[in-house]
Amino acid sequence: MKSPDELTTAFRDRGLRVTPQRQAIFRILHESHRHPTAEWVFESARVDLPTISLKTVYQTLNDLSAKGELQQLHIGPGSARFDPNDAPHHHLVCESCGGVVDLHADFTDLQVPDGLGHGFLVSSTEIVFRGRCAECTAAEDGAGVVAHARPTPRRRPAPHA
């Protein structure tokens, strides 16, 4: 992802206002290695800007996505995730904790089988592997219940998933 200064310049060049709230969001995204939800970004931003609104976070994330600076992930039920990594990659998604991990692997030989493409001209491939992460697998008790949970951040969370 571009630096906060580069995003500030890009927004101004497009005639968009750059507020302290947007700059905080740029900084949070740039420093994170997560695939955050808008809610996570909101909670992280509230550490320094307690009056920031969730609407501002959503608007900024949507503006970044519309400008190609951020990819919105649609990986299943729950809140949308945003991916600041613009390099081509795929994802591993934990069905227990919701964690998302980048998978840098080459699947260029993967093709839609003949006769099943419905006339589509495929331009790119996104693959999402679903399962359970190592942490959830290790934490599972005998009853099949995950013994850990990821709390809602009260302070800027450490990078993970």
DSSP file (Angstrom, degrees, kcal/mol; ACC not computed):
  #  RESIDUE AA STRUCTURE BP1 BP2  ACC     N-H-->O    O-->H-N    N-H-->O    O-->H-N    TCO  KAPPA ALPHA  PHI   PSI    X-CA   Y-CA   Z-CA
    1    1 A M              0   0    0      0, 0.0    69,-0.1     0, 0.0    84,-0.1   0.000 360.0 360.0 360.0 146.7    0.0    0.0    0.0
    2    2 A K        -     0   0    0     67,-0.2    67,-0.0     1,-0.1    28,-0.0  -0.211 360.0 -96.2 -62.1 157.7    1.1    3.5   -0.7
    3    3 A S     >  -     0   0    0      1,-0.1     4,-2.5    27,-0.0     5,-0.2  -0.283  34.7-106.0 -70.1 161.9    2.5    5.6    2.2
    4    4 A P  H  > S+     0   0    0      0, 0.0     4,-2.3     0, 0.0     5,-0.1   0.879 123.0  52.2 -56.9 -37.5    0.2    8.0    4.0
    5    5 A D  H  > S+     0   0    0      2,-0.2     4,-2.2     1,-0.2     5,-0.2   0.903 109.4  48.6 -65.6 -40.6    1.9   10.9    2.3
    6    6 A E  H  > S+     0   0    0      2,-0.2     4,-2.6     1,-0.2    -1,-0.2   0.897 112.6  48.1 -66.1 -39.9    1.4    9.3   -1.1
    7    7 A L  H  X S+     0   0    0     -4,-2.5     4,-2.6     2,-0.2     5,-0.2   0.890 109.5  53.4 -67.3 -38.3   -2.3    8.7   -0.4
    8    8 A T  H  X S+     0   0    0     -4,-2.3     4,-2.4    -5,-0.2    -2,-0.2   0.939 111.7  45.0 -59.5 -47.2   -2.7   12.2    0.9
    9    9 A T  H  X S+     0   0    0     -4,-2.2     4,-2.8     1,-0.2    -2,-0.2   0.919 112.4  51.5 -62.6 -44.4   -1.2   13.6   -2.4
   10   10 A A  H  X S+     0   0    0     -4,-2.6     4,-1.1     1,-0.2    -2,-0.2   0.901 111.3  47.7 -61.8 -41.5   -3.4   11.2   -4.5
   11   11 A F  H  <>S+     0   0    0     -4,-2.6     5,-2.9     2,-0.2     3,-0.4   0.931 113.4  47.0 -65.3 -45.5   -6.6   12.3   -2.7
   12   12 A R  H ><5S+     0   0    0     -4,-2.4     3,-1.7     1,-0.2    -2,-0.2   0.898 108.2  55.8 -64.1 -39.7   -5.7   16.0   -3.1
   13   13 A D  H 3<5S+     0   0    0     -4,-2.8    -1,-0.2     1,-0.3    -2,-0.2   0.794 108.2  49.5 -62.0 -27.6   -4.9   15.5   -6.8
   14   14 A R  T 3<5S-     0   0    0     -4,-1.1    -1,-0.3    -3,-0.4    -2,-0.2   0.337 122.3-107.4 -93.1   6.0   -8.4   14.0   -7.2
   15   15 A G  T < 5S+     0   0    0     -3,-1.7     2,-0.3     1,-0.3    -3,-0.2   0.657  73.2 140.8  79.4  16.0  -10.0   16.9   -5.5
   16   16 A L      < -     0   0    0     -5,-2.9    -1,-0.3    -6,-0.2    -2,-0.1  -0.729  55.3-112.2 -93.8 142.0  -10.8   14.9   -2.3
   17   17 A R        -     0   0    0     -2,-0.3     2,-0.6    -3,-0.1    -1,-0.1  -0.419  21.2-148.6 -69.3 143.3  -10.5   16.5    1.1
   18   18 A V        +     0   0    0     -2,-0.1    -1,-0.1     4,-0.0   -10,-0.0  -0.932  23.2 178.5-117.0 106.7   -7.8   15.1    3.4
   19   19 A T     >  -     0   0    0     -2,-0.6     4,-2.5     1,-0.1     5,-0.2  -0.540  45.7-104.4-100.6 166.2   -8.8   15.4    7.0
   20   20 A P  H  > S+     0   0    0      0, 0.0     4,-2.1     0, 0.0     5,-0.1   0.855 123.0  56.6 -57.9 -33.0   -6.9   14.3   10.1
   21   21 A Q  H  > S+     0   0    0      2,-0.2     4,-2.1     1,-0.2     5,-0.1   0.934 107.9  45.6 -64.2 -45.9   -9.3   11.4   10.2
   22   22 A R  H  > S+     0   0    0      1,-0.2     4,-2.7     2,-0.2    -1,-0.2   0.907 111.3  52.8 -64.7 -40.5   -8.4   10.2    6.7
   23   23 A Q  H  X S+     0   0    0     -4,-2.5     4,-2.2     1,-0.2    -1,-0.2   0.887 108.3  51.0 -62.5 -37.2   -4.7   10.6    7.5
   24   24 A A  H  X S+     0   0    0     -4,-2.1     4,-2.5     2,-0.2    -1,-0.2   0.905 110.6  48.9 -64.6 -41.0   -5.1    8.5   10.6
   25   25 A I  H  X S+     0   0    0     -4,-2.1     4,-2.5     2,-0.2     5,-0.2   0.916 109.9  51.4 -64.8 -43.1   -6.9    5.8    8.5
   26   26 A F  H  X S+     0   0    0     -4,-2.7     4,-2.3     1,-0.2    -2,-0.2   0.925 111.9  47.7 -56.6 -45.1   -4.1    6.0    5.8
   27   27 A R  H  X S+     0   0    0     -4,-2.2     4,-2.2     2,-0.2    -2,-0.2   0.911 110.8  50.3 -64.8 -44.9   -1.5    5.5    8.6
   28   28 A I  H  X S+     0   0    0     -4,-2.5     4,-1.0     1,-0.2    -1,-0.2   0.928 113.4  45.5 -61.4 -46.0   -3.4    2.6   10.2
   29   29 A L  H  < S+     0   0    0     -4,-2.5     3,-0.4     1,-0.2    -1,-0.2   0.896 112.7  50.8 -64.7 -40.3   -3.7    0.7    6.9
   30   30 A H  H  < S+     0   0    0     -4,-2.3    -1,-0.2    -5,-0.2    -2,-0.2   0.861 113.7  44.3 -66.7 -35.8   -0.1    1.4    6.0
   31   31 A E  H  < S+     0   0    0     -4,-2.2     2,-0.3    -5,-0.2    -1,-0.2   0.610 101.3  85.9 -84.4 -12.7    1.2    0.1    9.3
   32   32 A S     <  -     0   0    0     -4,-1.0   126,-0.1    -3,-0.4    -4,-0.0  -0.623  51.7-167.7 -96.1 147.9   -1.0   -3.0    9.4
   33   33 A H        +     0   0    0     -2,-0.3    -1,-0.1    50,-0.0     2,-0.1   0.042  62.6 105.1-112.3  21.6   -0.4   -6.4    7.8
   34   34 A R  S    S-     0   0    0    127,-0.1   127,-0.2    -5,-0.1    -2,-0.1  -0.293  77.1-125.8 -90.9 176.0   -4.0   -7.3    8.5
   35   35 A H        -     0   0    0    126,-0.7    48,-0.2   125,-0.3    -2,-0.0  -0.775  50.9-162.4-115.6  77.7   -7.1   -7.7    6.2
   36   36 A P        -     0   0    0      0, 0.0    46,-2.4     0, 0.0     2,-0.2  -0.170  18.3-134.6 -74.8 155.7   -9.1   -5.3    8.4
   37   37 A T  B  >  -A   81   0A   0     44,-0.2     4,-2.1     1,-0.1     5,-0.2  -0.583  33.3-109.0 -89.2 164.5  -12.7   -4.8    8.7
   38   38 A A  H  > S+     0   0    0     42,-0.5     4,-2.7    -2,-0.2     5,-0.1   0.872 121.7  56.8 -61.5 -35.6  -14.0   -1.2    8.8
   39   39 A E  H  > S+     0   0    0      2,-0.2     4,-2.6     1,-0.2    -1,-0.2   0.891 105.5  49.4 -64.3 -39.6  -14.9   -1.8   12.5
   40   40 A W  H  > S+     0   0    0      2,-0.2     4,-2.4     1,-0.2    -2,-0.2   0.927 112.3  47.6 -65.3 -44.5  -11.3   -2.8   13.3
   41   41 A V  H  X S+     0   0    0     -4,-2.1     4,-2.7     2,-0.2    -2,-0.2   0.921 112.0  51.6 -61.0 -43.4  -10.0    0.3   11.5
   42   42 A F  H  X S+     0   0    0     -4,-2.7     4,-2.1     2,-0.2    -2,-0.2   0.940 111.0  46.0 -58.2 -50.7  -12.6    2.4   13.4
   43   43 A E  H  < S+     0   0    0     -4,-2.6     4,-0.5     1,-0.2    -1,-0.2   0.883 114.1  49.4 -62.5 -38.3  -11.5    1.0   16.8
   44   44 A S  H >< S+     0   0    0     -4,-2.4     3,-0.9     1,-0.2     4,-0.5   0.905 111.4  48.6 -66.7 -41.5   -7.9    1.5   16.0
   45   45 A A  H >X S+     0   0    0     -4,-2.7     4,-2.7     1,-0.2     3,-0.9   0.830  99.4  67.1 -68.7 -32.3   -8.4    5.1   14.9
   46   46 A R  T 3< S+     0   0    0     -4,-2.1    -1,-0.2     1,-0.2    -2,-0.2   0.710  85.0  73.4 -63.7 -18.7  -10.4    5.9   18.0
   47   47 A V  T <4 S+     0   0    0     -3,-0.9    -1,-0.2    -4,-0.5    -2,-0.2   0.938 117.1  17.5 -58.1 -46.3   -7.2    5.4   20.0
   48   48 A D  T <4 S+     0   0    0     -3,-0.9    -2,-0.2    -4,-0.5    -1,-0.2   0.707 137.5  38.0 -97.9 -24.7   -5.9    8.8   18.7
   49   49 A L    ><  +     0   0    0     -4,-2.7     3,-2.1     1,-0.1    -1,-0.2  -0.705  61.8 177.0-129.6  79.5   -9.2   10.3   17.4
   50   50 A P  T 3  S+     0   0    0      0, 0.0    -4,-0.1     0, 0.0    -1,-0.1   0.682  80.2  55.8 -61.2 -17.3  -12.0    9.4   19.9
   51   51 A T  T 3  S+     0   0    0      2,-0.1    -5,-0.1    -5,-0.0    -2,-0.0   0.428  76.5 122.4 -95.5   1.9  -14.6   11.5   17.9
   52   52 A I    <   -     0   0    0     -3,-2.1     2,-0.3    -7,-0.1    -6,-0.0  -0.326  56.7-134.3 -62.6 145.4  -14.0    9.7   14.5
   53   53 A S     >  -     0   0    0      1,-0.1     4,-1.6    -7,-0.0     3,-0.1  -0.735  12.9-128.6-103.9 153.0  -17.2    8.2   13.1
   54   54 A L  H  > S+     0   0    0     -2,-0.3     4,-2.7     1,-0.2     5,-0.2   0.845 111.6  60.4 -63.1 -33.3  -17.7    4.7   11.6
   55   55 A K  H  > S+     0   0    0      1,-0.2     4,-2.7     2,-0.2    -1,-0.2   0.903 102.7  50.9 -60.8 -41.9  -19.3    6.5    8.6
   56   56 A T  H  > S+     0   0    0      2,-0.2     4,-2.4     1,-0.2    -1,-0.2   0.899 110.3  49.6 -62.5 -41.1  -16.0    8.4    8.0
   57   57 A V  H  X S+     0   0    0     -4,-1.6     4,-2.7     2,-0.2     5,-0.2   0.948 112.7  46.3 -63.6 -48.8  -14.0    5.1    8.1
   58   58 A Y  H  X S+     0   0    0     -4,-2.7     4,-2.7     1,-0.2     5,-0.2   0.922 113.1  49.7 -60.0 -44.4  -16.4    3.4    5.7
   59   59 A Q  H  X S+     0   0    0     -4,-2.7     4,-2.5     2,-0.2    -1,-0.2   0.911 112.7  46.8 -62.3 -42.6  -16.4    6.4    3.3
   60   60 A T  H  X S+     0   0    0     -4,-2.4     4,-2.7     2,-0.2    -2,-0.2   0.923 113.3  47.9 -66.6 -44.3  -12.6    6.5    3.3
   61   61 A L  H  X S+     0   0    0     -4,-2.7     4,-2.3     1,-0.2    -2,-0.2   0.907 113.4  48.1 -63.4 -40.7  -12.2    2.8    2.8
   62   62 A N  H  X S+     0   0    0     -4,-2.7     4,-2.7    -5,-0.2    -2,-0.2   0.890 111.4  50.3 -66.7 -38.7  -14.7    2.9    0.0
   63   63 A D  H  X S+     0   0    0     -4,-2.5     4,-1.7    -5,-0.2    -2,-0.2   0.920 111.6  48.3 -63.3 -43.3  -12.9    5.9   -1.6
   64   64 A L  H  <>S+     0   0    0     -4,-2.7     5,-2.6     1,-0.2     6,-0.9   0.900 113.2  48.2 -62.5 -40.7   -9.6    4.0   -1.4
   65   65 A S  H ><5S+     0   0    0     -4,-2.3     3,-1.4     4,-0.2    -2,-0.2   0.917 110.0  50.9 -66.0 -44.0  -11.2    0.9   -2.9
   66   66 A A  H 3<5S+     0   0    0     -4,-2.7    -1,-0.2     1,-0.3    -2,-0.2   0.808 110.0  51.0 -63.9 -29.7  -12.8    3.0   -5.7
   67   67 A K  T 3<5S-     0   0    0     -4,-1.7    -1,-0.3    -5,-0.2    -2,-0.2   0.416 117.5-112.7 -88.9   1.8   -9.4    4.5   -6.5
   68   68 A G  T < 5S+     0   0    0     -3,-1.4    -3,-0.2     2,-0.3    -2,-0.1   0.647  88.2 114.3  79.2  14.6   -7.7    1.1   -6.7
   69   69 A E  S   <S+     0   0    0     -5,-2.6     2,-0.3    -6,-0.2    -4,-0.2   0.595  80.9  25.4 -90.5 -12.1   -5.6    1.8   -3.6
   70   70 A L  S    S-     0   0    0     -6,-0.9     2,-0.5    -5,-0.1    -2,-0.3  -0.991  73.5-134.8-151.6 143.0   -7.3   -1.0   -1.5
   71   71 A Q  E     -B   83   0A   0     12,-2.4    12,-3.4    -2,-0.3     2,-0.5  -0.903  14.7-140.0-106.6 130.3   -9.2   -4.1   -2.5
   72   72 A Q  E     -B   82   0A   0     -2,-0.5     2,-0.4    10,-0.2    10,-0.2  -0.777  21.0-146.7 -86.2 126.5  -12.5   -5.0   -0.8
   73   73 A L  E     -B   81   0A   0      8,-3.4     8,-1.4    -2,-0.5     2,-0.6  -0.775  13.4-164.2 -97.3 136.2  -12.6   -8.7   -0.1
   74   74 A H        +     0   0    0     -2,-0.4     6,-0.1     6,-0.2     5,-0.0  -0.845  30.2 150.1-115.3  90.3  -15.8  -10.7   -0.2
   75   75 A I        -     0   0    0     -2,-0.6    -1,-0.1     1,-0.3     5,-0.0   0.266  60.3 -72.9-112.1  11.1  -14.8  -13.8    1.6
   76   76 A G  S    S-     0   0    0      2,-0.1    -1,-0.3    -3,-0.1    -3,-0.0  -0.852  82.1  -5.0 133.2-166.8  -18.1  -14.9    3.2
   77   77 A P  S    S+     0   0    0      0, 0.0     2,-0.2     0, 0.0    -2,-0.1  -0.149  97.8  42.9 -62.0 155.8  -20.5  -13.9    5.9
   78   78 A G  S    S-     0   0    0      2,-0.0    -2,-0.1     3,-0.0     3,-0.1  -0.532 102.4 -16.9 103.0-173.0  -19.6  -11.2    8.3
   79   79 A S  S    S-     0   0    0     -2,-0.2     2,-0.0     1,-0.1     0, 0.0  -0.311  73.6-102.6 -67.9 146.6  -18.1   -7.8    7.7
   80   80 A A        -     0   0    0     -6,-0.1   -42,-0.5     1,-0.0     2,-0.3  -0.372  35.7-140.2 -63.8 147.8  -16.3   -7.0    4.5
   81   81 A R  E     -AB  37  73A   0     -8,-1.4    -8,-3.4   -44,-0.2     2,-0.4  -0.796   5.7-143.7-108.7 155.0  -12.5   -7.1    4.7
   82   82 A F  E     - B   0  72A   0    -46,-2.4   -10,-0.2    -2,-0.3   -21,-0.0  -0.969   6.5-154.5-122.1 136.5  -10.1   -4.7    3.0
   83   83 A D  E     - B   0  71A   0    -12,-3.4   -12,-2.4    -2,-0.4   -48,-0.1  -0.927  11.5-174.1-116.6 111.8   -6.8   -5.7    1.6
   84   84 A P        +     0   0    0      0, 0.0     2,-0.8     0, 0.0    -1,-0.1   0.564  61.3  99.7 -79.3  -6.5   -4.1   -3.1    1.3
   85   85 A N        -     0   0    0      1,-0.2     4,-0.1   -14,-0.1    -2,-0.1  -0.705  48.6-178.6 -83.5 110.5   -1.8   -5.6   -0.5
   86   86 A D        +     0   0    0     -2,-0.8    -1,-0.2   -17,-0.1     3,-0.1   0.445  47.7 105.7 -93.0   1.6   -2.1   -4.7   -4.2
   87   87 A A  S    S-     0   0    0      1,-0.1     2,-0.1    17,-0.0    -2,-0.0  -0.533  88.9 -90.9 -75.5 147.8    0.3   -7.5   -5.4
   88   88 A P  S    S+     0   0    0      0, 0.0     2,-0.3     0, 0.0    -1,-0.1  -0.391  71.7 133.1 -60.6 128.5   -1.4  -10.4   -7.0
   89   89 A H        -     0   0    0     -2,-0.1    15,-0.2    15,-0.1     2,-0.2  -0.975  44.0-128.0-165.5 173.0   -2.2  -13.1   -4.4
   90   90 A H  E     -C  103   0B   0     13,-2.9    13,-2.7    -2,-0.3     2,-0.4  -0.541  27.0-116.1-120.3-174.6   -4.8  -15.4   -3.0
   91   91 A H  E     -Cd 102 128B   0     36,-2.4    38,-2.9    11,-0.2     2,-0.5  -0.966   7.8-152.9-137.2 148.0   -6.1  -16.0    0.5
   92   92 A L  E     -Cd 101 129B   0      9,-2.5     9,-2.4    -2,-0.4     2,-0.5  -0.978  24.7-164.6-108.9 127.0   -6.4  -18.6    3.3
   93   93 A V  E     -Cd 100 130B   0     36,-3.2    38,-2.0    -2,-0.5     2,-0.6  -0.962  13.4-140.6-120.8 125.5   -9.5  -18.0    5.5
   94   94 A C  E  >  - d   0 131B   0      5,-2.6     4,-1.4    -2,-0.5    38,-0.3  -0.731   4.8-158.7 -83.9 123.1  -10.0  -19.6    8.9
   95   95 A E  T  4 S+     0   0    0     36,-3.8    37,-0.2    -2,-0.6    -1,-0.1   0.589  88.5  50.9 -77.2 -10.8  -13.6  -20.6    9.4
   96   96 A S  T  4 S+     0   0    0     35,-0.4    -1,-0.1     3,-0.1    36,-0.1   0.916 127.5  12.7 -90.1 -54.6  -13.2  -20.6   13.1
   97   97 A C  T  4 S-     0   0    0      2,-0.1    -2,-0.2    52,-0.1    53,-0.1   0.575  95.0-120.6-103.5 -10.9  -11.6  -17.2   14.0
   98   98 A G     <  +     0   0    0     -4,-1.4    -3,-0.1     1,-0.2    34,-0.0   0.511  54.5 158.7  84.6   4.1  -12.1  -15.4   10.7
   99   99 A G        -     0   0    0     -6,-0.1    -5,-2.6     1,-0.0     2,-0.4  -0.274  26.5-154.3 -61.6 147.6   -8.4  -14.8   10.2
  100  100 A V  E     -C   93   0B   0     61,-0.6     2,-0.4    -7,-0.2    -7,-0.2  -0.993   9.9-172.3-128.0 131.3   -7.2  -14.1    6.6
  101  101 A V  E     -C   92   0B   0     -9,-2.4    -9,-2.5    -2,-0.4     2,-0.2  -0.973  26.0-117.4-125.7 136.8   -3.7  -14.8    5.4
  102  102 A D  E     -C   91   0B   0     -2,-0.4     2,-0.5   -11,-0.2   -11,-0.2  -0.487  23.5-158.5 -69.4 140.4   -2.2  -13.8    2.1
  103  103 A L  E     -C   90   0B   0    -13,-2.7   -13,-2.9    -2,-0.2     2,-1.1  -0.959   2.6-163.3-123.5 110.3   -1.1  -16.7   -0.1
  104  104 A H        +     0   0    0     -2,-0.5     2,-0.3   -15,-0.2   -15,-0.1  -0.795  37.7 134.6 -96.2  97.3    1.5  -15.9   -2.7
  105  105 A A        -     0   0    0     -2,-1.1     2,-0.7     0, 0.0    -2,-0.1  -0.981  55.0-117.1-143.8 150.7    1.3  -18.8   -5.1
  106  106 A D        +     0   0    0     -2,-0.3     3,-0.2     1,-0.1    -2,-0.0  -0.816  35.8 161.1 -97.0 114.2    1.2  -19.1   -8.9
  107  107 A F    >   +     0   0    0     -2,-0.7     3,-1.8     1,-0.1    -1,-0.1  -0.126  29.2 130.1-117.4  33.9   -2.0  -20.6  -10.3
  108  108 A T  T 3   +     0   0    0      1,-0.3    -1,-0.1     3,-0.0    -2,-0.0   0.741  69.1  58.5 -64.3 -22.2   -1.6  -19.3  -13.8
  109  109 A D  T 3  S+     0   0    0     -3,-0.2     2,-0.3     2,-0.0    -1,-0.3   0.580  80.2 108.6 -82.7  -8.2   -2.2  -22.8  -15.3
  110  110 A L    <   +     0   0    0     -3,-1.8     2,-0.3    15,-0.0    -3,-0.1  -0.537  47.4 168.7 -71.4 127.2   -5.6  -23.0  -13.6
  111  111 A Q        -     0   0    0     -2,-0.3     3,-0.1     3,-0.0    -2,-0.0  -0.954  42.3 -99.6-138.7 156.4   -8.3  -22.7  -16.2
  112  112 A V        -     0   0    0     -2,-0.3     5,-0.2     1,-0.1     3,-0.1  -0.614  54.2-105.2 -71.3 130.3  -12.1  -23.2  -16.5
  113  113 A P    >   -     0   0    0      0, 0.0     3,-2.2     0, 0.0     4,-0.3  -0.246  45.4 -86.8 -58.8 145.5  -12.7  -26.6  -18.1
  114  114 A D  T 3  S+     0   0    0      1,-0.3    -3,-0.0     2,-0.2     0, 0.0  -0.224 114.1  18.5 -51.6 136.2  -13.8  -26.5  -21.7
  115  115 A G  T 3  S+     0   0    0     -3,-0.1    -1,-0.3     1,-0.1     3,-0.1   0.329 110.8  78.0  84.6  -7.1  -17.5  -26.2  -22.1
  116  116 A L    <   +     0   0    0     -3,-2.2    -2,-0.2     1,-0.1    -1,-0.1   0.392  65.4  88.1-111.8   2.0  -18.1  -24.9  -18.5
  117  117 A G  S >  S-     0   0    0     -4,-0.3     3,-2.6    -5,-0.2    -1,-0.1   0.536  79.6-141.3 -82.2  -6.6  -17.0  -21.3  -19.0
  118  118 A H  T 3   -     0   0    0      1,-0.3    -1,-0.1    -3,-0.1    -2,-0.0   0.782  69.6 -58.7  51.9  30.1  -20.4  -20.0  -20.1
  119  119 A G  T 3  S+     0   0    0      1,-0.3    -1,-0.3     0, 0.0     2,-0.1   0.515  95.6 151.2  82.0   4.2  -18.7  -17.7  -22.6
  120  120 A F    <   -     0   0    0     -3,-2.6     2,-0.8     1,-0.1    -1,-0.3  -0.446  41.4-147.7 -71.1 140.7  -16.6  -15.9  -20.0
  121  121 A L        -     0   0    0     -2,-0.1     2,-0.3     0, 0.0    -1,-0.1  -0.923  25.5-141.8-103.0 102.5  -13.2  -14.5  -21.0
  122  122 A V        +     0   0    0     -2,-0.8     3,-0.1     1,-0.2    -5,-0.0  -0.480  28.4 172.9 -73.8 128.1  -11.4  -14.9  -17.7
  123  123 A S        +     0   0    0      1,-0.3     2,-0.3    -2,-0.3    -1,-0.2   0.648  64.9   3.0-108.1 -22.5   -9.0  -12.0  -16.9
  124  124 A S        -     0   0    0      2,-0.0     2,-0.4     0, 0.0    -1,-0.3  -0.983  60.6-135.9-157.7 165.2   -7.9  -12.9  -13.4
  125  125 A T        -     0   0    0     -2,-0.3     2,-0.5    -3,-0.1   -18,-0.1  -0.993  10.7-172.4-130.3 131.6   -8.3  -15.6  -10.8
  126  126 A E        -     0   0    0     -2,-0.4     2,-0.5   -38,-0.1   -36,-0.1  -0.993  11.3-166.7-120.5 124.6   -8.9  -15.1   -7.0
  127  127 A I        -     0   0    0     -2,-0.5   -36,-2.4   -38,-0.1     2,-0.5  -0.939   6.0-168.2-115.7 132.1   -8.7  -18.3   -5.0
  128  128 A V  E     -d   91   0B   0     -2,-0.5     2,-0.5   -38,-0.2   -36,-0.2  -0.973   5.8-161.2-119.5 116.9   -9.9  -18.5   -1.4
  129  129 A F  E     -d   92   0B   0    -38,-2.9   -36,-3.2    -2,-0.5     2,-0.4  -0.855  11.9-159.8 -94.7 129.0   -8.9  -21.6    0.6
  130  130 A R  E     +d   93   0B   0     -2,-0.5     2,-0.3   -38,-0.2   -36,-0.2  -0.856  37.2  95.1-111.7 145.7  -11.1  -22.1    3.6
  131  131 A G  E    S-d   94   0B   0    -38,-2.0   -36,-3.8    -2,-0.4     2,-0.4  -0.892  72.4 -49.8 174.6-142.9  -10.3  -24.2    6.6
  132  132 A R        -     0   0    0     -2,-0.3   -38,-0.1   -38,-0.3   -39,-0.0  -0.985  45.8-126.6-127.8 135.6   -8.8  -23.7   10.1
  133  133 A C     >  -     0   0    0     -2,-0.4     4,-2.4     1,-0.1     5,-0.2  -0.235  31.7-105.2 -71.4 166.2   -5.6  -21.9   11.0
  134  134 A A  H  > S+     0   0    0      1,-0.2     4,-2.5     2,-0.2     5,-0.2   0.874 119.9  54.7 -61.5 -38.2   -2.9  -23.6   13.1
  135  135 A E  H  > S+     0   0    0      2,-0.2     4,-1.9     1,-0.2    -1,-0.2   0.928 111.2  43.6 -62.9 -45.6   -3.9  -21.5   16.1
  136  136 A C  H  > S+     0   0    0      2,-0.2     4,-1.0     1,-0.2    11,-0.2   0.897 113.1  51.9 -67.9 -39.6   -7.5  -22.6   16.0
  137  137 A T  H  < S+     0   0    0     -4,-2.4     3,-0.5     1,-0.2    -2,-0.2   0.920 113.3  44.6 -61.6 -43.4   -6.6  -26.2   15.3
  138  138 A A  H  < S+     0   0    0     -4,-2.5    -1,-0.2     1,-0.2    -2,-0.2   0.822 114.2  49.8 -69.7 -31.5   -4.2  -26.2   18.3
  139  139 A A  H  < S+     0   0    0     -4,-1.9     8,-0.9    -5,-0.2    -1,-0.2   0.571  81.7 115.6 -86.0  -9.2   -6.8  -24.5   20.6
  140  140 A E  B  <  -E  146   0C   0     -4,-1.0     6,-0.2    -3,-0.5     2,-0.1  -0.381  55.9-146.4 -66.4 133.2   -9.7  -26.8   19.8
  141  141 A D    >   -     0   0    0      4,-2.2     3,-1.9    -2,-0.1     4,-0.1  -0.344  35.1 -88.1 -89.6 179.4  -10.9  -28.7   22.8
  142  142 A G  T 3  S+     0   0    0      1,-0.3    -1,-0.1     2,-0.1    -2,-0.1   0.704 124.0  59.2 -62.2 -21.5  -12.3  -32.3   22.7
  143  143 A A  T 3  S-     0   0    0      2,-0.2    -1,-0.3     1,-0.0     3,-0.1   0.415 117.8-106.6 -90.1   2.8  -15.9  -31.0   22.1
  144  144 A G  S <  S+     0   0    0     -3,-1.9     2,-0.5     1,-0.3    -2,-0.1   0.692  77.3 134.1  82.3  18.0  -14.9  -29.2   18.9
  145  145 A V        -     0   0    0     -4,-0.1    -4,-2.2    -6,-0.1     2,-0.3  -0.880  59.8-121.3-104.6 131.5  -15.2  -25.8   20.5
  146  146 A V  B     -E  140   0C   0     -2,-0.5    -6,-0.2    -6,-0.2   -10,-0.1  -0.550  16.9-154.2 -72.2 129.4  -12.4  -23.3   19.9
  147  147 A A  S    S+     0   0    0     -8,-0.9     2,-0.3    -2,-0.3    -1,-0.1   0.546  71.1  59.5 -85.9  -7.7  -10.9  -22.3   23.2
  148  148 A H        -     0   0    0    -12,-0.1     2,-0.3   -13,-0.1    -2,-0.0  -0.836  59.9-169.1-119.2 159.8   -9.6  -18.8   22.1
  149  149 A A        -     0   0    0     -2,-0.3   -52,-0.1   -52,-0.0    -2,-0.0  -0.983  26.3-119.7-142.1 152.5  -11.4  -15.8   20.7
  150  150 A R        -     0   0    0     -2,-0.3    -2,-0.0   -53,-0.1     2,-0.0  -0.847  35.0-140.9 -95.8 113.9  -10.1  -12.6   19.1
  151  151 A P        -     0   0    0      0, 0.0     3,-0.0     0, 0.0    -1,-0.0  -0.297  23.4 -98.6 -72.6 156.8  -11.2   -9.7   21.2
  152  152 A T        -     0   0    0      1,-0.1     2,-0.1     2,-0.0  -112,-0.0  -0.592  54.3-102.4 -67.7 132.0  -12.4   -6.4   19.7
  153  153 A P        +     0   0    0      0, 0.0     3,-0.1     0, 0.0    -1,-0.1  -0.329  38.5 178.0 -65.9 136.8   -9.4   -4.1   19.9
  154  154 A R  S    S+     0   0    0      1,-0.1     2,-0.3    -2,-0.1    -2,-0.0   0.598  79.6  22.2-104.5 -23.8   -9.4   -1.5   22.7
  155  155 A R  S    S-     0   0    0   -109,-0.0    -1,-0.1  -108,-0.0  -110,-0.1  -0.816 118.1 -61.2-130.6 172.3   -6.0   -0.2   21.7
  156  156 A R        -     0   0    0     -2,-0.3  -115,-0.1  -112,-0.2  -112,-0.1  -0.427  67.2-129.8 -60.5 114.7   -4.2   -0.4   18.3
  157  157 A P        -     0   0    0      0, 0.0    -1,-0.1     0, 0.0     3,-0.1  -0.222  17.6-103.4 -68.8 154.1   -3.9   -4.2   17.9
  158  158 A A        -     0   0    0      1,-0.1     2,-0.1  -126,-0.1  -126,-0.0  -0.465  52.1 -86.6 -70.8 148.6   -0.7   -6.0   17.0
  159  159 A P        +     0   0    0      0, 0.0     2,-0.3     0, 0.0    -1,-0.1  -0.354  67.8 137.8 -61.1 133.2   -0.5   -7.1   13.4
  160  160 A H              0   0    0     -3,-0.1  -125,-0.3    -2,-0.1   -60,-0.1  -0.877 360.0 360.0-170.1 145.3   -2.1  -10.6   12.7
  161  161 A A              0   0    0     -2,-0.3  -126,-0.7  -127,-0.2   -61,-0.6   0.510 360.0 360.0  42.8 360.0   -4.2  -12.0   10.0
